[in-house]
Amino acid sequence: MRVIAGEKRGTKLVSIDGDFIRPTTDKVKGAVFNSVQVELREAQVFVDLFGGSGAMGIEALSRGIPQAYFFDISRNSIGIIKKNLKLTGFESKAIVKNCSAEEGIGFLCKNSVKCDMIYMDPPYKDGISMISIVEKICEKKILNSDGIIMMEHEKSVIMPIAIKSFAKYKEKKYGTTLVSFYSWENFDQ
């Protein structure tokens, strides 16, 4: 696992041992970022709701996003994220919290953080919880008017066309992985 592009291109990242985590492959990571490269230029805040190793948020920082938030319920994952941030020198650009995705959304709302890109890669079996998390993002209004939500899931999971005020505008398939992209349908904040 490594940083694919940008300032820290080629930097090897520490991965997590064991079967309980499934890191996003370099191929999928590169493809996801290439598909949002226009939005990436203007983005200021990237959020990784299921941080894992921190690879997605670190990739965003390497590609020029000034700030990233990492949330994960696993203390082991939080330790790995912090190690990877230190390896890349991005500690000052990151906020890392040991909490659930829902608690992370609450933290962002409480601190008036407006996000440009939110990445979700929960355990594949939790398709239903992804919908409730997107509903919470909508309710708390933490996503900017031109922001995007990216959800990585198994291709057998069919995500709805709309979730509350968000509409799916794109879907990309990478082997057995699918990434669904959502944006505000009608921004009414």
Backbone hydrogen bonds, N-H to C=O, Kabsch-Sander energy under -0.5 kcal/mol:
donor,donor_aa,acceptor,acceptor_aa,energy
3,V,11,T,-2.3
7,E,62,S,-2.7
9,R,6,G,-1.7
10,G,3,V,-3.1
11,T,8,K,-2.3
13,L,1,M,-2.5
29,K,25,T,-2.9
30,G,26,D,-2.7
31,A,27,K,-2.2
32,V,28,V,-2.9
33,F,29,K,-2.2
34,N,30,G,-2.3
35,S,31,A,-1.9
36,V,32,V,-0.7
36,V,33,F,-0.7
37,Q,34,N,-1.0
40,L,36,V,-2.4
41,R,37,Q,-1.0
41,R,38,V,-0.6
42,E,38,V,-0.6
42,E,39,E,-0.8
43,A,39,E,-1.2
46,F,67,Q,-2.3
47,V,117,M,-2.7
48,D,69,Y,-2.9
49,L,47,V,-0.7
49,L,119,Y,-2.2
51,G,48,D,-0.6
51,G,71,F,-3.2
54,G,51,G,-3.0
58,I,54,G,-2.6
59,E,55,A,-2.0
60,A,56,M,-2.0
61,L,57,G,-2.3
62,S,58,I,-2.7
63,R,59,E,-1.7
64,G,61,L,-1.6
65,I,60,A,-2.3
67,Q,44,Q,-1.3
68,A,93,K,-2.4
69,Y,46,F,-2.4
70,F,95,I,-2.8
71,F,48,D,-2.4
72,D,97,K,-1.7
78,I,74,S,-2.2
79,G,75,R,-2.3
80,I,76,N,-2.0
81,I,77,S,-2.9
82,K,78,I,-2.3
83,K,79,G,-2.0
84,N,80,I,-2.7
85,L,81,I,-2.4
86,K,82,K,-2.0
87,L,83,K,-2.5
88,T,84,N,-1.8
89,G,85,L,-1.0
90,F,85,L,-2.1
91,E,85,L,-0.6
93,K,90,F,-1.6
94,A,91,E,-1.3
95,I,68,A,-2.1
97,K,70,F,-2.7
99,C,72,D,-0.8
99,C,97,K,-1.4
104,G,100,S,-2.2
105,I,101,A,-2.3
106,G,102,E,-2.0
107,F,103,E,-2.4
108,L,104,G,-2.4
109,C,105,I,-2.4
110,K,106,G,-2.8
111,N,107,F,-1.8
112,S,109,C,-1.8
113,V,108,L,-2.9
114,K,112,S,-0.5
115,C,113,V,-0.5
115,C,142,I,-3.9
116,D,45,V,-2.2
117,M,45,V,-1.8
118,I,148,I,-2.3
119,Y,47,V,-3.4
120,M,150,M,-2.9
126,D,123,P,-2.5
130,M,126,D,-1.3
131,I,127,G,-1.1
132,S,128,I,-1.6
133,I,129,S,-2.1
134,V,130,M,-2.3
135,E,131,I,-2.4
136,K,132,S,-1.8
137,I,133,I,-2.2
138,C,134,V,-2.3
139,E,135,E,-2.6
140,K,136,K,-2.6
141,K,137,I,-1.1
142,I,137,I,-1.1
144,N,115,C,-3.2
147,G,144,N,-2.0
148,I,116,D,-2.4
149,I,182,Y,-2.6
150,M,118,I,-3.2
151,M,180,S,-2.7
152,E,120,M,-3.1
152,E,150,M,-0.5
153,H,178,L,-3.0
155,K,176,T,-2.3
157,V,154,E,-2.0
158,I,156,S,-0.6
159,M,157,V,-0.7
163,I,166,F,-2.4
166,F,163,I,-2.7
167,A,183,S,-2.9
168,K,161,I,-3.6
169,Y,167,A,-0.6
169,Y,181,F,-2.1
170,K,181,F,-1.2
172,K,179,V,-2.6
174,Y,177,T,-3.5
177,T,174,Y,-2.2
178,L,153,H,-3.3
179,V,172,K,-2.8
180,S,151,M,-2.6
181,F,170,K,-2.9
182,Y,149,I,-2.8
183,S,167,A,-1.9
184,W,147,G,-0.5
185,E,165,S,-3.8
186,N,165,S,-0.6
